[in-house]
Amino acid sequence: MNEIPIKTACPACAGRGFAPTGEIFKLCGRVHQRVGPCQACEGKGTQLTWLDLHEFVRLLYETADNLEQV
């Protein structure tokens, strides 16, 4: 079966690629939160979702119909 990869923003880090570690540090008298790479997306900020070709075509038609109504 044919599938198409679709990139979506990582829901865990909202597409930023990093997440707070819970630690803090001081720099120049200001307190900052330490961040590290997101565990869900490995610091990429995106996740791949595989869609069946028929589902992809259905979504394209649905989007085109919504654009025509605007």
JOTAZI-V489393 format. One record per helix or strand. SS is the DSSP state (hx for helix, st for strand). FROM is the first residue (numbers start at 1). TO is the last residue. Records with the same first field share a line. If there is no record, write none. Layout:
BEGIN
SS = FROM-TO / FROM-TO
END
This chain:
BEGIN
st = 3-9 / 18-27 / 30-37 / 46-52
hx = 53-69
END
